[in-house]
Amino acid sequence: MSDEDKEFEKLEAEIETKGRDLRKHSKLNKRPEKYGLCATCVCFTYYKTIYEKETASCSKLHIWLNSIDRIKECVDYYPFDQQSLYDMIQLAHIRSPGKLGKLGF
């Protein structure tokens, strides 16, 4: 096994470990379910003040959300815990640096 292959395996193991740590300590566990579909979306913004005032919004649609009239369907919905195609392409470039053309995953 060449030094380049060993370095690649080391990098791949490090990425897997960090990914596992991120999933373990995900902010998804702190997101209130009462906002329905939006609570699991990347565009969901939520905060709570020390006086228990809650505010939620959608950064994609630029709207304020409430827990009574929840969003049921959204064309811009993207799950919080999944990688985007852009993220996958960036990883593909890491896996084969210097190679132009076909990307691999």
N, C-alpha and C positions, 0 to 999 in steps of 0.2 A: 504494500500500500504506500503510495507516494505521500510526501509531506502535504501536498495540496489536498489530497483526499482526507487525510487526518484532520487538517484544519477545517475542512468543510464539515466533517462529522462533528467536530467540537462545536462549531457555530450552530449547526442544526440542533444539537442537544441543548445548547444554551437558549435558543429560541423556544424550544418546546418547554423547557423549565420555566422561563419567564411567562409564557402563555398560560401554563398551568397555574402559576401564582396569580396572574391577573384574573383568571376565571374564578379562583378560590376567593379572592377579595373583591369581587365585582361590585360595582355600585348598583347593580341590578337588584340586589337584596334590599337596598335602602329606598327603592322607588315605590311609592304608594300605588297599590293596585286600583284604588278608587277612580283613577283617571283612565281606566280602560285600555284600549289599544295604544294610546299615546305613552303610557308608562313603560312600554317595552321598546320604544322607538329611539333612534339616535338623536332625533331633533327635540326630544323632550327636555325641558329645563324646569327644575323644581327647587324651591327653597322654602325653609321654615324659619321664622324668626324666634327669638327667645320668648316672645309673648304668644307663641303658638299660631301666628298668622302664617297661612300657607299660600304660596303663589306658584302657579304653573303656567308655562307657555310653550308654544311650538316655534322653534327658531327658523324652521323652513317656511311655514305659512304666515308667520308674524301675527299670531292670534293668542289671546289669553284663554286658558282652559279652565273648566270647572268640573267638579265631580258629579254634578246632577245631570247635565246635558253632555254626556260623553261623546267623543268621536267614535263612530262605529266602523267607518271605512275611510281609507285615505290612500290616494295614489302615490303620495310621497313617503309612505311608511317604509322604514328600513329597520330591521331588528337590531337592537343594541348589541347583542352578543355574537354577531356574525361579522366576518370580514367583508369589506366591499371589494369589488372587482379591482379597483385601484390598488388597494392594499395587497391583493394577491399578485398583481403585476409587479409591485415593488419587491415582493419576496422572490418572484421568479428571476428578477434581475440580480438579486443577491446570490441565488443558487448558481447562476451561470454568468458571472461578471466577464465582461470583455467579449461576450458572444452576442452579436447582433442577429436579428432575424427571429426565428421561432422561439417563443418563450415556453418554458416547462415548469410544471408545478410538482 
